[in-house]
Amino acid sequence: MKRPPLLQLDNVSFQFEKTTVLSRVHLSINEGDFTLFVGPNGGGKTTLMKLIMGIYPPTTGRITIEGKPTEDSSTLFGYVPQNLSFDPIFPISLLEFVLMGALARLPWYGFWPKKIKQEALLALESVSMRELAEKPFGSLSGGQQKRASLARALLSNPKVLILDEPTNALDAASSKEFQEKLLSLKGKVTILMVAHTLPTILPEIDGIFCIQKTVHPLPKENLCRHTTLGLYHPLFEETPST
């Protein structure tokens, strides 16, 4: 028997003041899928992710995860933001930064139990950074900080991992390394990744959607003509793919 989608958006629209940001979004994501969202600046990519996480309530429509409203399921999400708002001279170690992903489990007496610290070290090991656990976070490179953000998101053992342009501002080598880390998680967690350009791991991605005020499926076989027409051009199903 076919299982229902893990994440479901039904006729979702969102308005900010009097401006329509997203309109008539229908989307189904299966458990374990690695899904890519592309689109122009201002197209609504980040807004869609915040709607999915329950940060914004939809103006109309319904969003559910495992059949429940997402605003009641915030602990099921791990989030890697596009940019970190972080003072580089703030005295915090890499391990302490990752432990912030488990703040909901911090005991009332304010000290981390050994079990949670061990989980944080394992999260760092999953992104090949365990040996840097005591290093000042502000001394890390941009690529290392992105991997640390991934470890922090994974510490909460999320059902869905959401990444908002995670390779933004990374050089080619750091971007490739980060994407390979993501690929190693495929099937272990449901991944939603926002990107402005197509990633190098594109052949391994399960589904691609273009966000431009609404959401259009973007089959891989159509990417060639989309590149010719302009990546964010609406689909023309009658046009033969190249």
N, C-alpha and C positions, 0 to 999 in steps of 0.2 A: 504494500500500500504506500502510495506516495506521501511523504511527509509535507506538512504545510510549510510555507516560507518562515524563516526565522524573523525577518523584519518585513513589515508591510506598510506601504503608504497608499492610502486611498483618497484620490481627488483632493490632494492637499494644496492649499493656497496660503500665502502669507503676505500681509500688508504691513508696512511700517509707516505709521501716520496715514497719509493718503496715497502712498506709493506702493504699487504692487511689485513685490520682489520676486515671488514665485507664484505660478498659477497652474492649477489642474495637474498636479504631479501624481503619477501612478508608478509605483515601484515595488518590486518583490526581490528580496535577497535571501538566498538559501544559506543554511548553516555551513560554515567552512569555506564559503566562496571568497575569492580575492577580487574585489570590484574596484574599478578605476572610474573616477569622475573628472572630466576635463571641461573646460569652458573659459570664456574670456573674463577679464577682470570686470567685476560688477555684475556678472551673470547670475550670482546667487549660490555659488558653491559652498562658501563658509556658512551662509544662512541655512542651507539645507542640512549641513552636518549638525548645526545647533538645534534645528527642529528635531532631527532624529534623536539627539541626546536628551531632548526634553527641556533644553535651556529656554527655547522660545516655544510658546504654544501656537499651533497652526491657527490661522484666521478661520479657515474652513477645512473640513476633511478630518481624517483620522490616521494616526501613526501608532502601530503596535509592534512590540517585540515579544515573541512567544505568546502572542494573543493578548498581551496586557499593554495598556497605555505606557509610552516611553517615559512620561514624567514620573511614573511609579517604579521605574526600573533603572534609575540612574547608575546604580552600582554595577550594572552589567556592561558599562562602557569604559574603555580606556581611551585616552585622548592625547595625541601628540600635536601641539599647536604649531602654526607656521613660524611664529617668532616667540622667543622666550623674553619675558620682561623680567630681567634679573640683573641686579647690581653685581658686576664682576669682582668687586672687592668685599662683598659680603662673606664673612668667614664661615663657610659651610663646605663640608667634604662631599665628594661624589656620593659616598654611601648615604650621607644624610639627605642629599638631594633626592635620591631614589626612594628613600624611606617616606618622603612626602606623599608618595603614591598610596601609602597605607594609613594616612592620618585618621581615617574613619575607625581604624582598629587600635589607635593609640590609647593605652589605659589611662584612667583618670589621674594616676600618680605621675604621668609625664615621662616615663622611661620605656624605651622599646624592649619588649621581651626578646629573649635570645632566638626564639622561633621565627619572629618576624625579621630580625636582622639576617638570619640565615636565608630566608626567602629572598631578601633584597640582594644578598650576595649571589644567589643562584640567578636572579634576574640580570645582574651585571655579567655573570658568566655567560648567559645566553646571548649577550651582545659583545662578548670578548673583551670585557673591561674589568673583570674581577680584580686584577692585579693593581688597578688604579683606585681602589675603593677609598683609600685615605687621602688621595690627592685633592687639593683645593679645587672646587668645581670651576671657579673663575679662571683657572689656569688651563683649562681644557680647550682644545681646538673646536671650531664650529662643528666638524663632523663628529667629534667625540661627544659634544653636548647633545647633538641629535640622537645619538645612540643611547646616551644617558636618559633622555626624555622617553625613548622607547622602553627602556628598562623600567622606568618609573610607572609608565602606563601598564606594563605587563605585571607589575607587582600586585595589582588588584585582581589578577586572574580574570580579566574581562571576557565576556561572551563576544563582544564586538570591539575591535580595535579601529579607531578613527584617526586618520593622519591627514592634516591639512597642509598640503604642499611641503612635505617633510624634507625634500632635497633642495628647497629654496636656498640660494646663496652658498651652496656647497660646490666645491670644484668637482670636476668630472670623476676623479678617482674616489673621493669621499661619497659622491652620489651613488656610484656603482656599488660600493661596499655596503652602503645603507640599504639599497634595494635588494641586494643579495641576502642581507639579514632578514628583511621582510619576507622574502621568498621562502626562507627556511621555516617560517611560521605558518605557511599556507597549509590549510586543512586542520591546524591545531586551534585556530581562532578565526572568526569571520573578520575580514579586513576590508575597510572602506578607505580608499586613498584618493585625496584630491590632488590634482596636478594641473599646472598650466600648460605643460608640454608633455609629450608622450615619453614614458620611461623606457629604459633599455630592457626591462624585463617584460615588455608588452606581450610576447608570445605565451607567457605563463599565466597571464591574467584571465580570469573566468568571464568577466563581463565589463563592458565599457559603456559609459553614459556621458552624453554631452549636456551640460547645464547652461541654459541661456533663457532665463525667465521661466522655463519649464524643463522637463527632463526627456531627452530623446535617446533611445538605445542606439548604440554605434557599433554595428557588427565589424569585426576585424577585417573582413573581406572588402568592406567599403572604405577603409582608411585611406587607400591610395587616392580615390577620387575626392575624398574629403580634404586631403592635403592639397589637391589641385584647386578645388573650389574655395578653400579656406576652411581650416579645421572645424570651425564652429558654424559652418553653413548648415541649415536644416537638411535632413535627409531627403533625397529625391529617389524614391524606390524604382522609378521607371528608368533611371539612368544606369546603364550597364557599368559594373565595377571594372577597374583596370587591373 
